[in-house]
Amino acid sequence: MKNSLKKEDICALFGGYRHCSQIVISQWAEEFGMDEEQAIQLMAPFGGGCFQGEVCGAVSGAMAVIGLAYGHSVIGDEEGNIQMMGITAEFIERFKEKHGTIICRELLQDYDFSKDGDLERAMNDGVCFDICPTIVQDALTILEEII
């Protein structure tokens, strides 16, 4: 089971500057033959919606996992592309059913990481430790159900 992380595990990772995107990919990297350390490095810039409050890092991490599972690499692979697009749409739809959006600043309501000081304020106010673990767990659960 890829969603075995408890809230306290996720909070400990956040406290060590691990981002939601990195947590999600780290749970799947080995299964797809990817070095976990490299996968974590690859996803580092995607936390906090690329630190701009855009697409949630947990969603970005999930998209990377979907790419590993269903991504096509052969030019002209229309069937593979269509399958991957369908799985992507299913993930996003299910995530939105739970949270209403895939946009980080909307998920975190009053915090917009594109604004100076909001990341620090969110960390200090505990928002990243209250809201984000559930988001990470939900992304992992949805992935496990669709992959």
Secondary structure in CASP SS format (residue, H / E / C, confidence):
PFRMAT SS
TARGET T0000
AUTHOR 0000-0000-0000
METHOD secondary structure of the structure
MODEL  1
M C 1.00
K C 1.00
N C 1.00
S C 1.00
L C 1.00
K C 1.00
K H 1.00
E H 1.00
D H 1.00
I H 1.00
C H 1.00
A H 1.00
L H 1.00
F H 1.00
G H 1.00
G C 1.00
Y C 1.00
R C 1.00
H C 1.00
C H 1.00
S H 1.00
Q H 1.00
I H 1.00
V H 1.00
I H 1.00
S H 1.00
Q C 1.00
W C 1.00
A C 1.00
E H 1.00
E H 1.00
F H 1.00
G C 1.00
M C 1.00
D C 1.00
E H 1.00
E H 1.00
Q H 1.00
A H 1.00
I H 1.00
Q H 1.00
L H 1.00
M H 1.00
A H 1.00
P H 1.00
F H 1.00
G H 1.00
G H 1.00
G H 1.00
C H 1.00
F H 1.00
Q H 1.00
G H 1.00
E C 1.00
V E 1.00
C C 1.00
G H 1.00
A H 1.00
V H 1.00
S H 1.00
G H 1.00
A H 1.00
M H 1.00
A H 1.00
V H 1.00
I H 1.00
G H 1.00
L H 1.00
A H 1.00
Y H 1.00
G C 1.00
H C 1.00
S C 1.00
V C 1.00
I C 1.00
G C 1.00
D C 1.00
E H 1.00
E H 1.00
G H 1.00
N H 1.00
I H 1.00
Q H 1.00
M H 1.00
M H 1.00
G H 1.00
I H 1.00
T H 1.00
A H 1.00
E H 1.00
F H 1.00
I H 1.00
E H 1.00
R H 1.00
F H 1.00
K H 1.00
E H 1.00
K H 1.00
H H 1.00
G C 1.00
T C 1.00
I C 1.00
I E 1.00
C H 1.00
R H 1.00
E H 1.00
L H 1.00
L C 1.00
Q C 1.00
D C 1.00
Y C 1.00
D C 1.00
F C 1.00
S C 1.00
K C 1.00
D C 1.00
G C 1.00
D H 1.00
L H 1.00
E H 1.00
R H 1.00
A H 1.00
M H 1.00
N H 1.00
D H 1.00
G C 1.00
V H 1.00
C H 1.00
F H 1.00
D H 1.00
I C 1.00
C H 1.00
P H 1.00
T H 1.00
I H 1.00
V H 1.00
Q H 1.00
D H 1.00
A H 1.00
L H 1.00
T H 1.00
I H 1.00
L H 1.00
E H 1.00
E H 1.00
I H 1.00
I C 1.00
END
